[in-house]
Amino acid sequence: MKKEVQSMKKVAIVDYGMGNLGSVARTAEECGGSPVITNRAHDLEVANYIVLPGVGAFAIGMRNIRERGLDELLTAQVIGKGIPFLGICLGMQLLATKGWEGEETNGLGWIEGEVKRLQPDGQNVRIPHVGWNEVIFTQASPLFSGILSGKDYYFVHSYHLLCGNERDVIARTPYCGGFVSAVGRDNIFGVQFHPEKSQRLGFQVIRNFLAL
């Protein structure tokens, strides 16, 4: 019965040469999914869920995605077919219209906004932002079902997504004047924190995603 349930939760973990793919895949499996790390068209076409992890620079990430033709494949599945999608850390940032890390680079353009460097708002504020910090909900979202607002998750980043449409923002974090830590619109979700490193609550976020 467990195998039958998992077969209906085929999770494509997108491999574009960046990110801690193994730990994301292990988390997806522990949360009830049947993950495959892939950049193959067939795997994306049969997936019930798609996760785009990522650690690194915006410009390099988009270059890798485009060189592999993944931008078109992902758009066909996520925008065209409405497959549930979750971007993690850099994977969330790549949803933006444009990023400024390294050089001006067009993103996937699914969430209106730009990715810019965090700006310290005090002498003791360090960049990159590394460690545990609060995630405060700005609106209800199935991604955070059963989770209380204001709980801590694990972050590692120097850039953040400035959303052009406030309706896409589902959570913020009070650091560097406050930044967007989660977005959501229709079947598209993104989190700036690492759920795979955020222990029980991070795993609950993944379970909620796999329940969509």
C-alpha positions in Angstrom: 0.0 0.0 0.0 2.8 2.4 0.9 4.5 1.8 -2.5 1.2 2.4 -4.3 0.8 5.7 -2.4 4.3 6.8 -3.2 3.9 5.9 -6.9 1.3 8.6 -7.1 3.7 11.1 -5.6 6.5 11.1 -8.1 8.7 14.0 -7.2 11.2 15.3 -9.8 14.2 17.0 -8.0 15.6 19.1 -10.8 19.3 18.6 -11.4 20.8 21.7 -13.1 24.3 21.3 -11.5 23.6 23.3 -8.3 22.1 22.5 -4.9 22.1 19.8 -2.2 20.1 17.4 -4.3 20.6 14.3 -2.2 19.4 15.8 1.1 16.3 17.2 -0.7 15.5 13.9 -2.3 16.0 12.0 1.1 13.6 14.5 2.7 11.0 14.1 0.0 11.2 10.3 0.4 10.9 10.5 4.2 7.8 12.8 3.8 6.0 10.2 1.6 7.2 11.0 -1.9 9.0 8.9 -4.5 11.8 11.2 -5.7 14.1 11.1 -8.7 17.0 13.5 -9.2 16.8 14.4 -12.9 17.1 16.8 -15.8 15.4 14.4 -18.3 12.3 15.5 -20.1 10.5 12.2 -19.5 10.9 12.4 -15.7 9.6 15.9 -15.6 6.6 14.9 -17.8 5.5 12.1 -15.6 6.2 13.8 -12.2 3.3 14.7 -9.9 5.5 17.3 -8.1 8.5 19.3 -9.1 11.1 20.7 -6.7 13.9 23.1 -7.8 16.6 23.3 -5.1 19.6 25.5 -5.4 22.7 26.9 -3.7 24.8 29.5 -5.6 24.5 32.5 -7.8 21.4 33.6 -9.8 23.2 34.1 -13.1 25.0 30.7 -13.1 21.8 29.0 -12.1 19.8 30.5 -15.0 22.6 29.8 -17.4 22.7 26.1 -16.3 18.9 25.8 -16.6 18.8 27.4 -20.1 21.8 25.3 -21.4 19.9 22.2 -20.4 16.7 23.4 -21.9 15.0 23.1 -18.5 13.4 26.5 -18.7 11.1 25.3 -21.5 10.5 21.9 -19.9 9.6 23.4 -16.6 7.4 26.0 -18.0 5.5 23.4 -20.0 4.8 21.3 -16.9 4.3 24.0 -14.2 2.6 26.8 -16.2 1.1 24.6 -19.0 -0.1 21.6 -16.9 -0.3 23.1 -13.4 2.0 20.6 -11.8 2.7 21.6 -8.2 6.1 23.3 -8.0 8.4 24.2 -5.0 11.5 26.3 -5.4 14.0 26.2 -2.5 16.5 29.0 -1.7 18.1 29.8 -5.1 15.3 27.8 -6.6 12.8 30.3 -5.2 14.8 33.3 -6.4 15.0 31.9 -10.0 11.2 32.3 -10.1 11.7 36.0 -10.4 11.6 38.3 -13.4 15.2 39.3 -13.0 18.2 38.8 -10.8 21.2 41.1 -10.1 23.7 38.6 -8.6 26.9 38.8 -10.7 25.2 40.4 -13.6 21.7 41.4 -14.7 20.0 38.1 -15.7 16.4 37.2 -16.7 14.8 34.6 -14.4 12.0 32.2 -15.1 9.6 35.1 -14.8 6.8 33.1 -13.0 6.7 35.5 -10.0 7.0 39.2 -10.7 10.0 40.7 -9.0 13.7 41.1 -8.8 16.4 39.4 -6.8 18.8 41.8 -5.0 21.5 41.7 -2.3 20.4 41.9 1.3 21.2 45.3 2.8 22.3 45.4 6.5 20.2 47.6 8.7 22.5 47.7 11.6 26.2 47.2 12.6 25.7 43.7 13.9 23.8 42.5 10.9 25.8 40.0 8.9 25.6 39.1 5.2 25.3 36.3 4.2 22.3 35.6 6.4 23.1 32.2 7.9 21.2 30.3 10.6 17.8 30.0 12.2 15.3 32.8 11.9 11.5 33.4 12.1 9.1 32.9 9.3 6.1 35.1 9.8 3.0 34.4 7.6 1.4 37.2 5.8 -1.5 35.2 4.5 -2.9 31.7 4.7 -1.3 29.1 2.5 -1.6 25.3 2.2 2.2 25.2 2.3 2.1 26.1 6.0 -1.0 24.1 6.9 -0.9 23.1 10.6 2.2 25.2 11.3 2.2 28.3 13.6 3.5 31.6 12.3 6.7 32.9 13.8 8.6 29.6 14.0 12.3 29.3 13.1 13.7 27.8 9.9 17.2 27.5 8.6 18.6 30.1 6.1 21.8 30.5 4.0 21.7 33.4 1.5 23.0 36.8 0.6 20.2 37.8 -1.9 16.4 38.0 -1.6 13.4 38.3 -3.8 11.6 41.7 -3.9 8.1 40.8 -5.1 6.3 43.1 -7.5 2.9 41.8 -6.4 2.3 41.6 -2.6 -0.4 38.9 -3.3 2.4 36.5 -4.1 4.0 36.9 -0.7 3.0 34.3 1.9 5.7 34.9 4.5 8.4 37.3 5.6 11.4 37.2 7.9 12.6 40.1 10.1 16.2 40.5 9.0 17.8 43.3 7.0 14.6 45.3 7.3 12.5 42.3 6.5 12.6 40.1 3.4 10.3 37.7 1.6 10.8 34.2 2.9 8.0 32.4 1.1 5.9 33.0 -2.0 2.9 31.2 -3.4 0.5 31.6 -6.4 -1.8 28.9 -7.7 0.4 25.8 -8.0 3.7 27.7 -7.7 5.5 27.9 -4.3 8.9 29.0 -3.1 10.8 29.2 0.2 14.0 31.1 0.9 14.8 28.8 3.8 16.0 25.2 3.5 13.1 22.9 4.7 15.5 19.9 4.4 17.7 21.5 7.1 14.9 22.8 9.2 14.1 19.7 11.1 10.4 18.9 12.1 8.8 22.0 10.7 10.8 21.9 7.5 9.6 18.3 6.9 6.0 19.5 7.6 6.4 22.0 4.8 7.4 19.2 2.4 4.6 17.0 3.6 2.2 19.9 3.0 3.6 20.4 -0.5 3.2 16.7 -1.3 -0.4 16.9 -0.1 -1.4 19.5 -2.7 
